[in-house]
């Protein structure tokens, strides 16, 4: 069953159980997809969010019931899964523009032909679902990213010893936030020039996904780095760390809100890949493998060379299946690796030359991504078989800890990491116990365990 068929199967499930309580997790599970990937595919295929679609279909049914039956408003509300008359009435007014009782008075029985459709009601209202409302939300996200970068640079640490190292960390994090703001600005310019068509909306979703992911990656790397720091240093930067967490949260919530405001997306996002795509992909693979060869495969940097080779393998194995989604996933994976390498270089400046090839790989991947973004793409987005942010940082930390652990402990932790990679959520609890037994050596592992339950379901490589 391909991805399109999976989405169609969940649409049939929704229609068959539209009057029951439904969750994104349940629908994603029925399609054998992760929550994140299912939501992205659903938006691409249907043109709106999963729960937005469910709510709209329920309001369609509610309007029909109000016009064609004599059932009470409360009975209609309960039949559609609402717990109260008040909650149903609020939702109905938000979608249709009038209360259920007013709708029944105006369009019930013989007046059914005059009933406004959901689309017409939304167009007539001209509320925050307009593109201008979406653009305003985007401007707010860009401003938040710039403000966080400014706060990072203006923060003054009372501990000179901490300032010497952590000033580099905050500068790197600030640059990433500024880069996100610049990408949002460029997207705004392109979207405003393209108008309110499906292409503009598709481009907007890509930028939102990238912005939320970069913010989460930055916050996670900052947290991991401070978890390794001395208690006094962690205390000195606790407030600043929290600001990056808030930016990540704002980015996630903002992306979700904007996606919920959209009613349409591009008719097609994926299309055939031309010969030029293969040439660009081959150049990227060559650059990536050259960068990986320079980095030793042994700890503590083996996770970087393995990660680079993994990205290259995905590109090389795609053949004619190269897509914009794949290029963006690879760029996101490289983004995590690159930032981690930058922080490692801050800790060990003499090793910085090992990571020099990563930037050339990024340029080649970016060229591929830009080329694909200009094509009228069509094809299946595939579920990437890749770890999440907590898993990535877990495996990196285990390599860093390796020289300090006895063999039996290393083997236990490796087995737990393998179970976690396979999706066994209960393994996180056992890992937390192991981390607690390590004392000071386990502080980063404890941080990763804590964040494993709150981090976005975003894949990296």
Secondary structure, DSSP 8 states (H G I E B T S, - for coil): --HHHHHHHHHHHHHHTTTS---HHHHHHHTT--HHHHHHHHHHHHSS-HHHHHHHHHHHHHHHHHHH----HHHHHHHTT-S-HHHHHHHHHHHHSS-HHHHHHHHSGGGGGG---HHHHHHHH--TTSHHHHHHHHHHHHHHHHHHHHHHHH---S-HHHHHHHHHHHHHHHHHHHHHHHHHHHHHHHHHHH-SSHHHHHHHHHHHHHHHHHHHHHHHHHHHHHHTS-HHHHHHTHHHHHHHHHHHHHHHHHHHHHHHH-----S--B----HHHHHHHHHHHHHHHHHHHHS-SSTTTHHHHHHHHHHHHHHHHHGGG--HHHHHHHHHHHHHHHHHHHHHHHH-GGGGGGGTHHHHHHHHHHHHHHHHHTS-B-S--------BHHHHHHHHHHHHHGGGS-HHHHHHHHHHHHHHHTT-TTHHHHHHHHHHHTGGGGHHHHHHHHHHTTS---B--
